[in-house]
Amino acid sequence: MAGVRGRLRRTETSWGPAAQVRLPARRRTAAKELGFRMLVALGLLAMITLVVYFDRVGYSDNVTGEPLDFVDALYYATVTMTTTGYGDITPVSTGARLINIVLVTPIRIAFLVLLVGTTVEVLANEGRRALLDSRWRKTMRNHTVVIGYGTTGQSATGTLLRGGVAPDRIVVIDPDALAVRAANGHGLAAFEGDATSRELLHRAEVPKAREVIITVGRDDTAILATLTVRQLNRAAHVVVAVGDADNVPLLRQSGADAVVTSSDAVGRLMGLSTISPQLGEVIEDLLSSGAGLEINQRMVTPAEDGTPPGDLPGEKVLGVIRNRHLRRFYETSDVLRTGDEIVVIRKAPDERVPRVE
């Protein structure tokens, strides 16, 4: 544990432009779009240069009177494409003038369209993205923030989606660009960056979130992220995945409401599957989704008001949550009331919700 504390040194990160949410889309970035159009412009310039150079006898240098060389052809192509037109080099032969009419002039117009179109589109796209970011942030309330979109984060997100959480109510934060693109591909909004950055967490609207799931893969990062999240939001339900059970108390002190020890959980399931294969099979069935048994938490319906917990058809009640206090099945003797929540085991629905892979 001392080693974990020793590694909790936060490095300051200088943020340039404010991080904006990446909403699900399949588009090139502004930098890539500009690079692509720059290559197109250079291609057009090279085309005119070669045309003029190979037909250089049809052009006249009105200043020096010397035959054109390659630099002169490049110079003519540049001033022609940019519509500067100094007039020192001019086409004099019929063939050169026809080439200017048929080929050079359309290329010049295409370059101008490309230049103006690039400027307008980049400005419009950046403005549109800033507008979408601002509008998205204003609508984010009582959402779920998933910090870390690796295997554990994707599995947790898939469980949320199968549990009825709308994709537009889930926000992903991950430092890996590939993970961010994967989240966008799954229909989720995402931020790329350091999850321990207060500014980034603010832009993900963590202060207004209802739940925060932290699955960053490193215990020291998980502890620092938990501390930062808890400072920003005192009311959110924070669930953290940790690798070492020795760090569970430290995470509890940092503000985590629930801590899942991945190594202990996997080891216990493996041990149960070895000692009691059928018991391990049942637990694995409960953890899986889409078939067999499933465990669920839901509200008591008005029709179930006054019903003993053991009399619900098709479900076995494991616990009753009343006034935010959990009463396990052996502690529950009275009837269910409207407003209670119950934890039940039931048969999984036949229809499967597509899984996040």
Buried (B, 14 or more C-beta within 10 A) or exposed (E): EEEBEEEBEEEEEEEEEEBBBBBBEEEEEBEEBBEEBEEBBEEBBEBBBBBBBEBBEBBBBEEEEEEBEEEBBBBBBEBBBEEEEEEBBBBEEEEBBEBBEEEBEEBBEBBEEBBEEBEEBBEEBEEEBEEBBEEBBEEBEEBBBBBBBBEBBBBBBBBBBBEEBEBBBBBBBBBEEEBBBBBBEBBBBBBBBBBBBBEBBBBBBBBBBBBBBBBBBBBBBBBBBBBBBBBBBEEBBBBBBBBBBEBBEBBBEBBBBEBBBBEBBEEEBEEBBEEEEEEBEBBEBBBEBBEEBBBEEEEBEEEBEEBEBEEBEEBBBBBBBBEEEEBEBEEBEEBBEEEBBBBBBBEBEEEEEEEBE
